[in-house]
Amino acid sequence: MRLGIVGPLENVQIVTQIIAQEFPQIEPRAYTYRTYAETPALLAGQQEKLDALLFVGKTSMTYAEKRLKRIIPWSVIPRSGSSLLQVLLKISLHPKYSLFNISSDLYYAEQLTEIFAEIGLPTDKLHIYTFADAALEDEHFLDSLCAFHEQLYRCGQVSCCVTAFYNVHARLTEKQIPCFLIAPTKNIIRETLHKLQLNYLVEVSQQSQIVALCIRIDSIDEYSLFSENEYQYILDKTNVSRQVYLFAQRIKAAVIEVGTREFLLFSTKQILEDATNNFQNIDLLPLIEQNTASTISLGIGYGQTAQEARWSANLGMEKASRLGGNAAFIIYSGKKTIGPLGGQEDKEPPASEQRVDKKFLTISEKTGISVNTLFHLSSLVKQQGKARFTTAELAALTNVTARTVNRTLTKLILHGYCFEVGKRVLSNAGRPSRIVELNLP
């Protein structure tokens, strides 16, 4: 665990010493300052290098919160009564100072009175002066604190001062004004580190939670061109598989093929959510739609166990399938559902006369070429294992005249679905036959 420790040098050193002796799993990184106002500049661009931040004092964290966005967990060593009691004990053991005449910039008078009453000291003789105004934005705030303590001491109203600021303590001590610094006790530091480490382990455990993804290639429609061409359908399924495995590689998932049309993937919560930008961009759906003639139904399932995650994922896949496919549902523990993602909940199944493969229909509308002709040409590219043909070759393969082929190619070239790449002389007497490259899905 990479822990950034933010505070004055003296306090940070105490914390790092305790970590070195008792917390070998924590890797401390010190961020020390002279005044709390240096904190934002000190931490700029540093959170990405850490797992958590620990502030030695609440003031520096409060100041930083107004200027920096939290990216990682922040914590603070709390102000505890034990720290104040430690200082009061030091004052009581010193013959020159009185517990009943002090100035403080950390606690309100009511809080100090309550603490005195709890330890059995008479409160009617107390003369306590407090400066608890949290004017942190004032650039002269620390100067005001020093002036507050100094004036009370010079006037003889207090015997000593109590502060929570290292800068104030140093300046008053330099002026030979008795000042006691309230600092967190080692026991409070240990408790805070234990709690911080436990929270981190819980977070890591949650991020490592197993997530299952169930993917099904949607059934081909009875009007689909694939229903008449099994070879083309198998080629397209292979292309879908390729996209699924590429997606699995991006999310570092294990892949299990279930039957001929389904895939089961296992990844972790953190990897999957990072790769999909918290599910804002599940690129598998558009990639399959753009690169294949098929669609998929996707279910993403969370659970306390791998079995529960798979059950949830299967439930999400079935929901997506009932919408007609090309959609995804996320099912969390407790059956909380989010979706559909990538589909429309209220979409209606297309009419039978519209149930043709969309890509070929789009090209047909642009070029004026029949869907069957386009599908036939596309199948030839897959079957022959090449996209370049002569006019004569296409005429022979499609069993139509060269003139008909040329008319079709002219329309395809006009709309960017075919390119003329050269010419070839087939005989000494004949005209050269052009060579074209088809660019069909």
Secondary structure, DSSP 8 states (H G I E B T S, - for coil): -EEEEEE-HHHHHHHHHHHHHH-TT-EEEEEE-SSGGGHHHHHTTTGGG-SEEEESSHHHHHHHHTTS---S-EEE----HHHHHHHHHHHHH-TT--TTEEEESSS-HHHHHHHHHHTT--STT-EEEE-----TT-TTHHHHHHHHHHHHHHTTS-SEEEES-HHHHHHHHHTT--EEE----HHHHHHHHHHHHHHHHHHHHHHT-EEEEEEEE----TTSGGGG-HHHHHHHHHHHHHHHHHHHHHTT-EEEEETTTEEEEEEEHHHHHHHTTTTT--THHHHHHHHSS--EEEEEEE-SSHHHHHHHHHHHHHHHHHTTSSEEEEE-GGG-EEEEESS-TT-----GGG-S-HHHHHHHHHH---HHHHHHHHHHHHHHT-SEEEHHHHHHHHTS-HHHHHHHHHHHHHTTSEEEEEEE--SSSS--EEEEEE---
